[in-house]
Amino acid sequence: MRFNNSKNIKLIPIVYFFIIVSMGLFLFLSVELQHIYKGEVVFFLLTFILLLIIIYLYKSGKYFEYDSDGETLCLTNRGVLISEKYNYREQKAEFPKYKLKSYKVSNYFFFKYLSVKVLSKNSNSVKKIKFNITFISNNKIKVLQKSLQKIVHQNKHR
């Protein structure tokens, strides 16, 4: 089974552009209207909120790809902007299915994470890998959980 969140991620560059233009406009208006309107705090507050949204999108707006076809399990996270040329935020895990020990989907208020525990090469230790799945729909998360549960169940009966 293969899927990714490319449909949800397509909007992030547009939102980045809109927010940056809005921040520039708010800062410009706060400087220009300072002598007329004494509420420059409102403009700086709106700019601060937009800055928080940019930070949120930067941290959580990641491309996620899941591939469980064949004998290996491939999980990939990478950034949305500039990631075609510079993959400085890419996180990739490829391992045989039989090494998957367990998984956990953590759903915080604004963030969702997939934690996967994989047996290491010497099979004595377990490595925990964390992937950001914030912009994946709930239906795809359920399908992801079913697929991973099936693999974990098969591994327990080997």
N, C-alpha and C positions, 0 to 999 in steps of 0.2 A: 504494500500500500504506500502511495506517495501523496503528499500534499504540501502546500506552502501557504503563506499568508500574503501573497503578492497583490491580491485585489485590495486588501485593507491598507497596505503600505503605500499604494500609489498616491494617496491623498496627502501624505506627510510632507513632501516637498512644497506642495501648494500651500499648506498651512504654515510652513516655515516662512515662505515668501510673504504671505498675508500678515503674519505677526511682526516680521521685521519692518515692513512698510508701516504698519500701525504704530510700532514703537517709535519709529522716526517721526511720524506725524504727531504723536502725543508729546514727544520731547520738543519738537519745533513749536507746537501750539503753547506749551507751558512757558517757553521762553518769550514768545511773541505777545502772548496775552497776559503776561505777568503784571503789567501796570494797569490793565483794565480789570482783570478778574483775579482776585486774591486767593483763589482756590487751586493753586498750583500743586497742592498736596494730592488732589484728585488725579491730576495728570501723572504724577510720579507713582501713585498707587496703581493706576491702570498699567503703566509701563512695567512696574514690578510684577504684577500678575501675569502679563504677557511674557516676561522673562522667566517666570516659574513654569509657564506652559512650554516654553522652548526647552528648558532643562528637562522637563518630564518627557517630552517627545524625543530628546536626544538619548536619554537613559532607557526608555522603554520602547521606542519606535524602532524595532529591529525586525529584519527579515528572518523568518524561521522556515526551515525545510525539514521534513521528516520522510525517510525512505526506509521501508522495511522489506523491500523486495529482495529475494535471494537469501543468502546465508548471513549477510551482514546487516547491521542496523546503522543508518547514517543520520545524524542529527547536526544541523548547521544553524548558527546564528551569525548574522552580520549586520553592519550598519546600513542605513538607507541612503544617506547623502555621501557622496564622494567614495562610496565603497567599491565602485566599478574600477577605480584606478588605485586606490589605497585601501587595502583590507586590514587596517590597523585594529578594527573591532571584531574581526572574524573569530568565531569559536566553532570548532568542528570536532566531532567525535565519530569515528568509524570503528566498530568492533563487531566480532561475531555475536550472533544472537545468544549463544549458550553462555556468554559471559555476563549477561544482564542479570543482576541479583535482585534489584527492586527499583521502584520508582515512586515518586510522590509529586503530585500537583499541588502547589501552594497558591492559594488565591487570597492575596491581600486586597485592600480596598482599591488601590490604583494599579497594582502590579500583579502579574501572574508568572509563576516560575515552575519549571519542570526540573526536578532533581532526579538524577539517574545514578544508581550505584552499580559499578561495573567491577568485576573481578580483574585484578592486575595479571600481568604475565605469569608470575610465579604462583598465582591462585591463593596466596596466603593473605593478601590484603585487598581491601575494597577501596576503590577510588570513587569519589562523589563528584559529579559534573552537573553544573547548574545552567539551565537555558532560560532565556526570557521569552515567554509566550503571551505577552500582554495583548497583542493585537491579533490573536487567533480567536475565531468565533467559538462560542460554547459548544456548538454541534461538533466542530472539528476537535475540540478538546475531549469530548466524550468518545469520539472515534479513536483518538490517540490513546486514551486510557484503555479502551477495549483491546486495541492492538498490543499495547505493552503488557496488559494483564494476561493476555493469551501467551505471550512469549515467556513471561515469568512463570506461569502455570506449567508450561511445557518444560522449562528448566528444572522445576522442582521434582518432576516425575522422571527425570533421566537417571 
